Amino acid sequence: MQLVNHGVPDGVIEGALSGIADFFEQTSVEEKSKYKKGDPKARILWDARSHSGENREHLKLLARPTFHCPPNPPSFREALGEYERRVHEVSLGLGRAMSLILGQEESYIENAFNLESGFNVAAMNRYPPNFQSKGTMGLAEHTDPGFIISLVQNMDGGLQILTHQGQWINVHIPPNTILIQLGDQLESHIHRVLVDTYKVERISIGILHGPSIDEFVAPGPEFINGNHPLAYRGITYSNALEANDRYEIEVQSCIDQLRILPI
């Protein structure tokens, strides 16, 4: 879904996008390399890839319950922190609305996931223009764990979602609109990013709004019955993120491994 009139000022969104662009552009590779994969409990992770399967530079950091961010440029830390605080409030509001739609109390999802202490990760990407890329793929197809993912970007285009009919469709995101995608803990869509048709670089900020890191997440008993049997095993969010020898900060999906019944 696309959110307009979401209460996050345009200047806050633009400031965060400008801040991460400054980080990618102004920070030396030597400085950024301090955040390459190494410590399993790292709270900041940076990498750059350029090959036929993936073309992007990315920075991931833990934004909640404690905020971690590279110190430079200073304006980046301030701008991203303000954006995350604003969009976190949006996510809580969406959780309340979804709870009512499900026929539950307004606080149902918020309490089930302990969202107030949620493990939120900011995933920021810089995709090169097509003439600098190696192949067409910016980010390969995947789903994301968590409750919801909020996404903003500096230009329209690049993102595609796979329909239930097996077709890739383009997702258009107008300026200062927040795109909301469901995470694995609800029902996520497979998506990817292409770089083959754009002549300028694309910057995006995705916030993966997750449950509390120690929260045990399982299908709600209210929704399980003879017609809808249990289809997924429960697991703590921490164990889910660390599956397949991954780091928590990588926020990689393991939903297929939790299935009990074929879907």
C-alpha positions as CSV (number, residue, x, y, z in Angstrom):
1,M,0.0,0.0,0.0
2,Q,1.1,3.6,-0.5
3,L,0.7,6.2,2.3
4,V,0.1,9.9,1.6
5,N,-1.0,12.3,4.3
6,H,1.0,10.1,6.7
7,G,2.2,12.9,9.0
8,V,5.9,12.6,8.2
9,P,6.9,16.1,6.8
10,D,8.4,16.1,3.3
11,G,11.5,17.8,4.7
12,V,12.1,14.9,7.1
13,I,11.9,12.3,4.3
14,E,14.1,14.5,2.0
15,G,16.6,15.1,4.8
16,A,17.0,11.4,5.5
17,L,17.5,10.6,1.8
18,S,20.0,13.4,1.4
19,G,21.8,12.2,4.5
20,I,22.4,8.7,3.3
21,A,23.4,10.0,-0.1
22,D,26.0,12.1,1.7
23,F,27.2,9.1,3.6
24,F,27.7,7.0,0.5
25,E,29.3,9.9,-1.4
26,Q,31.5,11.5,1.2
27,T,32.7,8.7,3.5
28,S,35.9,7.0,2.3
29,V,35.9,3.3,1.5
30,E,38.4,2.8,4.3
31,E,36.0,4.3,6.8
32,K,33.0,2.4,5.5
33,S,35.0,-0.9,5.5
34,K,35.1,-0.7,9.3
35,Y,31.4,-1.8,9.1
36,K,32.0,-4.9,6.8
37,K,30.7,-8.2,8.1
38,G,32.7,-9.6,11.0
39,D,31.0,-9.4,14.4
40,P,27.8,-11.6,14.5
41,K,26.3,-9.0,17.0
42,A,27.3,-6.0,14.8
43,R,24.7,-3.2,14.8
44,I,26.0,-1.5,11.7
45,L,26.8,-3.3,8.4
46,W,28.1,-1.9,5.1
47,D,29.0,-3.6,1.8
48,A,29.2,-2.8,-1.9
49,R,28.6,-5.3,-4.7
50,S,28.9,-5.1,-8.4
51,H,28.3,-8.2,-10.4
52,S,25.6,-9.8,-12.6
53,G,23.5,-10.8,-9.7
54,E,23.5,-7.6,-7.6
55,N,24.6,-4.0,-8.1
56,R,24.3,-1.9,-5.0
57,E,26.1,-0.3,-2.1
58,H,24.2,-0.7,1.1
59,L,24.2,0.2,4.8
60,K,22.2,-1.5,7.4
61,L,21.9,-0.4,11.0
62,L,19.9,-1.0,14.1
63,A,17.5,1.9,14.5
64,R,15.4,0.6,17.5
65,P,15.2,-0.1,20.4
66,T,18.6,1.6,20.5
67,F,19.8,3.8,17.6
68,H,23.1,3.0,16.0
69,C,24.6,5.1,13.2
70,P,28.0,6.0,11.8
71,P,29.2,9.4,13.3
72,N,29.8,11.0,10.0
73,P,28.5,13.0,8.3
74,P,26.8,14.4,11.5
75,S,23.8,15.6,9.6
76,F,23.1,12.0,8.5
77,R,22.7,10.7,12.0
78,E,20.3,13.4,13.0
79,A,18.2,13.3,9.9
80,L,17.9,9.5,9.9
81,G,17.0,9.4,13.6
82,E,14.2,11.9,13.1
83,Y,12.8,10.0,10.1
84,E,12.9,6.7,12.0
85,R,11.1,8.2,15.0
86,R,8.3,9.6,12.7
87,V,7.8,6.5,10.7
88,H,7.8,4.3,13.8
89,E,4.7,6.2,14.9
90,V,3.2,5.5,11.5
91,S,3.9,1.8,11.9
92,L,2.2,1.7,15.3
93,G,-0.9,3.4,13.8
94,L,-1.0,0.8,11.0
95,G,-0.8,-2.0,13.6
96,R,-3.8,-0.6,15.4
97,A,-5.8,-0.3,12.2
98,M,-4.9,-3.8,11.1
99,S,-5.9,-5.2,14.5
100,L,-9.3,-3.7,14.1
101,I,-9.7,-5.0,10.6
102,L,-8.8,-8.5,12.0
103,G,-11.7,-8.1,14.5
104,Q,-9.3,-7.8,17.5
105,E,-8.6,-5.2,20.0
106,E,-6.7,-2.1,18.7
107,S,-3.6,-3.1,20.6
108,Y,-3.6,-6.8,19.4
109,I,-0.7,-6.6,16.9
110,E,1.3,-4.1,19.0
111,N,1.1,-6.4,22.0
112,A,1.7,-9.6,20.1
113,F,4.9,-8.3,18.6
114,N,5.9,-6.0,21.4
115,L,6.3,-3.3,18.8
116,E,7.2,-0.6,21.3
117,S,10.5,-2.4,21.9
118,G,10.6,-3.7,18.3
119,F,13.9,-4.6,16.5
120,N,13.8,-2.1,13.7
121,V,16.5,-2.1,11.1
122,A,17.2,0.7,8.6
123,A,18.3,-0.8,5.2
124,M,19.7,1.9,2.9
125,N,20.7,1.3,-0.7
126,R,22.5,3.1,-3.5
127,Y,21.9,1.6,-6.9
128,P,24.1,2.7,-9.8
129,P,22.8,4.1,-13.1
130,N,22.4,1.5,-15.8
131,F,25.6,2.5,-17.7
132,Q,27.6,1.7,-14.6
133,S,25.9,-1.6,-13.6
134,K,27.0,-5.1,-14.5
135,G,23.8,-6.8,-15.5
136,T,20.2,-5.8,-14.8
137,M,19.8,-6.7,-11.2
138,G,20.1,-4.3,-8.4
139,L,18.8,-6.6,-5.6
140,A,17.7,-10.2,-6.3
141,E,14.2,-11.4,-5.5
142,H,13.5,-11.9,-1.8
143,T,11.0,-11.4,1.1
144,D,11.7,-9.6,4.3
145,P,11.0,-10.7,7.9
146,G,9.2,-8.6,10.5
147,F,5.9,-6.8,10.8
148,I,6.0,-4.3,7.9
149,I,8.6,-2.6,5.8
150,S,8.3,1.1,5.1
151,L,10.1,2.4,2.0
152,V,11.0,5.8,0.6
153,Q,13.2,6.6,-2.4
154,N,14.6,9.6,-4.2
155,M,13.1,8.7,-7.6
156,D,10.2,6.6,-9.0
157,G,11.0,3.2,-10.5
158,G,13.2,0.2,-10.0
159,L,11.1,-1.8,-7.6
160,Q,9.1,-4.8,-8.8
161,I,6.7,-7.1,-7.0
162,L,5.8,-10.7,-8.0
163,T,2.1,-11.3,-8.4
164,H,0.3,-14.5,-7.4
165,Q,0.0,-15.2,-11.1
166,G,3.8,-15.2,-11.4
167,Q,4.2,-11.9,-13.2
168,W,6.6,-9.1,-12.2
169,I,4.9,-5.7,-12.0
170,N,6.5,-2.3,-11.6
171,V,5.8,-0.4,-8.4
172,H,5.5,3.4,-8.7
173,I,6.2,5.5,-5.6
174,P,5.5,9.2,-6.0
175,P,7.8,11.7,-4.2
176,N,7.5,11.7,-0.4
177,T,5.0,8.8,-0.5
178,I,5.7,5.9,1.9
179,L,5.4,2.4,0.4
180,I,4.3,-0.2,3.0
181,Q,4.9,-3.9,2.4
182,L,4.0,-6.7,4.7
183,G,6.8,-8.7,6.3
184,D,7.0,-12.4,6.8
185,Q,5.1,-12.3,10.1
186,L,2.0,-11.3,8.2
187,E,2.2,-12.2,4.5
188,S,5.1,-10.8,2.5
189,H,5.4,-10.3,-1.2
190,I,8.4,-11.4,-3.2
191,H,10.1,-8.3,-4.6
192,R,13.3,-7.2,-6.4
193,V,15.1,-4.1,-7.7
194,L,16.2,-3.6,-11.4
195,V,18.8,-1.1,-12.5
196,D,18.7,-1.6,-16.3
197,T,16.4,1.2,-17.4
198,Y,17.5,4.2,-15.2
199,K,20.2,6.7,-16.1
200,V,20.6,8.1,-12.6
201,E,21.4,6.5,-9.3
202,R,18.6,5.5,-7.0
203,I,18.7,5.9,-3.2
204,S,16.2,4.1,-1.0
205,I,15.6,3.8,2.7
206,G,13.7,0.8,4.0
207,I,12.8,0.4,7.7
208,L,12.1,-3.2,8.6
209,H,9.7,-2.8,11.6
210,G,10.1,-6.0,13.6
211,P,8.9,-7.6,16.8
212,S,11.0,-7.4,19.9
213,I,14.2,-9.4,19.3
214,D,13.3,-11.9,22.1
215,E,9.6,-12.1,21.2
216,F,8.3,-15.6,20.4
217,V,6.3,-15.2,17.2
218,A,3.7,-17.8,16.2
219,P,0.4,-17.9,14.4
220,G,-2.3,-16.4,16.5
221,P,-4.6,-19.1,18.1
222,E,-7.6,-16.9,17.3
223,F,-7.1,-17.7,13.6
224,I,-6.4,-21.4,13.8
225,N,-9.3,-23.9,13.3
226,G,-10.3,-26.9,11.3
227,N,-10.5,-24.9,8.1
228,H,-7.3,-23.1,8.8
229,P,-4.8,-25.5,10.5
230,L,-1.5,-24.5,11.9
231,A,0.9,-23.9,9.0
232,Y,4.0,-22.4,10.6
233,R,6.1,-23.3,13.6
234,G,6.7,-20.6,16.2
235,I,10.2,-19.1,16.8
236,T,11.8,-16.3,18.6
237,Y,12.6,-13.3,16.3
238,S,16.2,-13.6,17.3
239,N,16.5,-17.2,16.2
240,A,14.6,-16.5,13.0
241,L,17.1,-13.8,12.1
242,E,20.1,-15.9,13.0
243,A,18.9,-18.9,10.9
244,N,21.2,-20.1,8.1
245,D,24.3,-18.6,9.8
246,R,23.0,-15.1,9.3
247,Y,23.6,-12.0,11.5
248,E,20.6,-10.4,13.2
249,I,21.4,-7.1,11.4
250,E,21.1,-8.8,8.0
251,V,17.4,-9.4,8.6
252,Q,17.1,-12.3,6.2
253,S,14.0,-14.4,5.8
254,C,13.7,-18.0,6.9
255,I,9.9,-18.3,6.5
256,D,10.1,-21.3,4.1
257,Q,11.9,-23.3,6.8
258,L,9.0,-22.7,9.3
259,R,6.3,-24.1,7.1
260,I,4.4,-27.2,8.6
261,L,1.9,-27.7,5.8
262,P,2.3,-27.1,2.1
263,I,0.7,-23.8,1.1
